[in-house]
């Protein structure tokens, strides 16, 4: 006999003595847990389907192990924004051995694990206690990330002396001038001496296109002569 069950938002086809890894179930090793969401059951070609679940059907399973799945890495990069984020996640899993497939409201031969209302309350209390610590940790992590971003070196080394007013160049407004200054570009002479390699570097790390930068370079050459 087999059954199709739903747990943790996923569906599994199981039979007696099958070993199965499902999303974490709050139970100790050796406990018997009940899975009441049975979508279908059958034997051979005789299959009964629920709507959506089969009335009176239940599957019991013994908890064998509590563990974690392999680490999944999520990496995000925003082009031209000098921004990279790397996040890892390990899903908590419970390994169970299917004990019985029960039909028609039959009771399990082994004692099922008690429904953990007390455990749920304890978990809620623990979560409430952990919330301030988690918020503090997130705040510290955010501050550290901001600090790391602040430490990122500019693309170019700004020369000594008074900076030029880059807003004189057509296409460079106050915001663009500020962005360029943060990357070390503060004079007409610097813009005029940009190589194609420098232009490509700016195009990659800043929100300016290569054609736009080359146009600024040509204007800067004229202004640098004055």
Secondary structure as the mmCIF struct_conf table of DSSP 4:
data_model
#
loop_
_struct_conf.conf_type_id
_struct_conf.id
_struct_conf.beg_label_comp_id
_struct_conf.beg_label_asym_id
_struct_conf.beg_label_seq_id
_struct_conf.end_label_comp_id
_struct_conf.end_label_asym_id
_struct_conf.end_label_seq_id
STRN STRN1 UNK A 2 UNK A 7
TURN_TY1_P TURN_TY1_P1 UNK A 8 UNK A 9
STRN STRN2 UNK A 10 UNK A 15
TURN_TY1_P TURN_TY1_P2 UNK A 16 UNK A 17
STRN STRN3 UNK A 19 UNK A 23
BEND BEND1 UNK A 26 UNK A 26
TURN_TY1_P TURN_TY1_P3 UNK A 29 UNK A 30
STRN STRN4 UNK A 32 UNK A 35
STRN STRN5 UNK A 38 UNK A 43
TURN_TY1_P TURN_TY1_P4 UNK A 44 UNK A 45
STRN STRN6 UNK A 46 UNK A 49
BEND BEND2 UNK A 51 UNK A 53
TURN_TY1_P TURN_TY1_P5 UNK A 55 UNK A 56
STRN STRN7 UNK A 58 UNK A 68
HELX_LH_PP_P HELX_LH_PP_P1 UNK A 69 UNK A 71
STRN STRN8 UNK A 72 UNK A 78
TURN_TY1_P TURN_TY1_P6 UNK A 79 UNK A 82
STRN STRN9 UNK A 83 UNK A 89
STRN STRN10 UNK A 92 UNK A 102
TURN_TY1_P TURN_TY1_P7 UNK A 104 UNK A 105
HELX_LH_PP_P HELX_LH_PP_P2 UNK A 106 UNK A 108
BEND BEND3 UNK A 109 UNK A 110
HELX_LH_PP_P HELX_LH_PP_P3 UNK A 111 UNK A 115
HELX_RH_AL_P HELX_RH_AL_P1 UNK A 117 UNK A 150
TURN_TY1_P TURN_TY1_P8 UNK A 151 UNK A 151
HELX_LH_PP_P HELX_LH_PP_P4 UNK A 152 UNK A 154
BEND BEND4 UNK A 155 UNK A 156
HELX_LH_PP_P HELX_LH_PP_P5 UNK A 157 UNK A 159
BEND BEND5 UNK A 160 UNK A 161
HELX_LH_PP_P HELX_LH_PP_P6 UNK A 162 UNK A 164
HELX_RH_3T_P HELX_RH_3T_P1 UNK A 166 UNK A 168
BEND BEND6 UNK A 169 UNK A 169
TURN_TY1_P TURN_TY1_P9 UNK A 170 UNK A 171
HELX_RH_AL_P HELX_RH_AL_P2 UNK A 174 UNK A 182
TURN_TY1_P TURN_TY1_P10 UNK A 183 UNK A 184
BEND BEND7 UNK A 187 UNK A 187
HELX_RH_AL_P HELX_RH_AL_P3 UNK A 188 UNK A 192
TURN_TY1_P TURN_TY1_P11 UNK A 193 UNK A 193
HELX_RH_AL_P HELX_RH_AL_P4 UNK A 196 UNK A 205
BEND BEND8 UNK A 206 UNK A 207
HELX_RH_AL_P HELX_RH_AL_P5 UNK A 210 UNK A 225
#
